[in-house]
Amino acid sequence: MDSYYVNRNPQRNGEHEVHRSICSHLPSKENLIPLGTFTDCVDAIIAAKKLFPTVDGCMYCCYECHHH
């Protein structure tokens, strides 16, 4: 299980990116909103969608939840 976060700042396309705590591309701490601990990014995406209408998994740490 991993801890997941969502970036409070949207990307240029308006999506808020979801990251695992071990991500090498993790935004600065002041821009992170903790989502909780999950077994996979699918549940983290569901949690992030409760906060923001459009979310995406990080290409580096949540590739299976990243819109290709």
C-alpha positions, -999 to +999 in steps of 0.1 A: +000+000+000+012+035-008+003+070+003-012+091-025-014+129-030-031+152-055-015+184-067-037+214-057-024+232-088-038+220-121-017+212-151-020+234-182-049+211-194-068+217-162-062+183-147-049+178-111-022+151-110-022+122-085+012+110-072+025+082-050+046+094-020+077+079-036+074+098-069+105+114-083+083+142-097+064+150-066+053+186-064+064+208-034+047+199-001+027+231+000+010+220-032+001+185-021-033+174-007-031+140+010-056+115-004-048+085+019-032+051+016-045+028-011-035-005-027-035+011-062-039+044-080-075+036-091-088+042-056-066+073-053-081+087-085-116+081-071-106+100-039-091+129-059-123+132-080-141+141-048-119+172-046-114+181-083-136+174-114-106+164-136-077+144-124-050+122-140-024+098-127+013+109-129+030+094-159+060+084-137+045+069-106+008+062-115+013+052-151-016+027-151-039+056-142-023+081-166-044+091-197-021+082-226 
